[in-house]
Amino acid sequence: MPRPTRKQRGYDQDWMRLRARFLAEHRDCCRCGRRATVVDHIDTIRDAPHKRLDPNNLRAMCTRCHNQRTALDQTHAEKTRLKAAGEDGMPLAKDHPWYRTS
């Protein structure tokens, strides 16, 4: 399945205007202090779509720190998905290693 477009993921013209304003006001990365180039959603659009354009849900980051944060979030999400279990204690993810036959 192809990845949705930027607009379909919530990054439309309203977002681009807010992003530009936010970076103009927040020039430094909130983690390392380098020049910020990315506006990060604290609560992701997927998890909190109603906070997509909320300035209180944003933070300025450099690309390096944002990439590190994204990698950690994706790793955590995958671990959480694999840990989710049904009432019988068996993992809900059918691709969990417990379901492998070889």
C-alpha positions as CSV (number, residue, x, y, z in Angstrom):
1,M,0.0,0.0,0.0
2,P,1.5,3.4,-1.0
3,R,2.2,5.9,1.7
4,P,-0.4,8.7,1.9
5,T,0.5,12.0,0.5
6,R,1.8,14.8,2.8
7,K,-1.6,16.5,2.7
8,Q,-3.4,13.3,3.5
9,R,-1.1,12.8,6.5
10,G,-2.1,16.3,7.8
11,Y,0.7,18.5,6.4
12,D,-1.4,20.9,4.3
13,Q,-1.1,24.7,3.7
14,D,-2.3,25.5,7.2
15,W,0.4,23.3,8.6
16,M,3.1,24.9,6.4
17,R,2.1,28.4,7.5
18,L,2.2,27.4,11.2
19,R,5.5,25.6,10.8
20,A,7.1,28.6,9.2
21,R,5.8,30.9,12.0
22,F,6.9,28.4,14.7
23,L,10.4,28.1,13.4
24,A,10.7,31.9,13.1
25,E,9.8,32.1,16.8
26,H,11.8,29.0,18.0
27,R,15.1,29.0,16.3
28,D,17.0,26.5,18.5
29,C,16.5,22.8,18.9
30,C,14.8,22.0,22.2
31,R,17.2,19.1,22.9
32,C,20.7,20.2,21.8
33,G,20.5,23.9,21.1
34,R,21.6,23.7,17.4
35,R,19.6,25.5,14.7
36,A,16.1,24.1,14.5
37,T,14.9,22.9,11.1
38,V,12.0,20.6,12.0
39,V,8.8,21.3,13.9
40,D,7.8,18.1,15.8
41,H,4.4,17.1,17.1
42,I,4.8,16.1,20.8
43,D,1.6,14.0,20.5
44,T,1.6,12.6,16.9
45,I,-1.1,13.5,14.4
46,R,-2.0,9.8,14.3
47,D,-2.6,9.7,18.1
48,A,-4.0,13.2,18.6
49,P,-5.3,14.6,15.3
50,H,-7.2,17.4,17.1
51,K,-3.8,18.8,18.2
52,R,-2.3,19.0,14.7
53,L,-2.3,22.8,14.6
54,D,-2.0,23.4,18.4
55,P,1.2,25.4,19.0
56,N,1.3,23.9,22.6
57,N,1.8,20.5,21.0
58,L,4.8,21.5,18.9
59,R,8.6,21.7,19.6
60,A,11.4,22.9,17.4
61,M,14.2,20.4,16.7
62,C,17.3,19.9,14.5
63,T,17.1,17.1,12.0
64,R,19.4,14.9,14.0
65,C,17.5,15.1,17.2
66,H,14.2,14.7,15.3
67,N,15.4,11.6,13.5
68,Q,16.6,10.1,16.9
69,R,13.2,10.8,18.5
70,T,11.3,9.3,15.5
71,A,13.4,6.1,15.6
72,L,12.8,5.7,19.4
73,D,9.0,6.3,18.9
74,Q,8.9,3.7,16.1
75,T,10.9,1.2,18.1
76,H,8.6,1.7,21.2
77,A,5.5,1.4,19.0
78,E,6.7,-1.9,17.5
79,K,7.6,-3.3,21.0
80,T,4.2,-2.2,22.3
81,R,2.5,-3.9,19.3
82,L,4.4,-7.1,19.8
83,K,3.7,-7.1,23.6
84,A,-0.1,-6.7,23.3
85,A,-1.8,-9.9,24.3
86,G,-5.3,-11.3,24.3
87,E,-7.1,-12.7,27.3
88,D,-5.4,-16.1,26.8
89,G,-2.0,-14.4,27.1
90,M,-1.1,-15.0,23.5
91,P,0.3,-12.1,21.5
92,L,-2.2,-10.3,19.3
93,A,0.3,-9.7,16.5
94,K,0.2,-12.7,14.3
95,D,3.8,-12.0,13.1
96,H,5.0,-12.2,16.7
97,P,8.0,-14.6,17.1
98,W,5.8,-17.0,19.2
99,Y,3.8,-17.8,16.1
100,R,6.8,-18.8,14.0
101,T,6.9,-22.5,13.2
102,S,10.6,-22.8,12.2
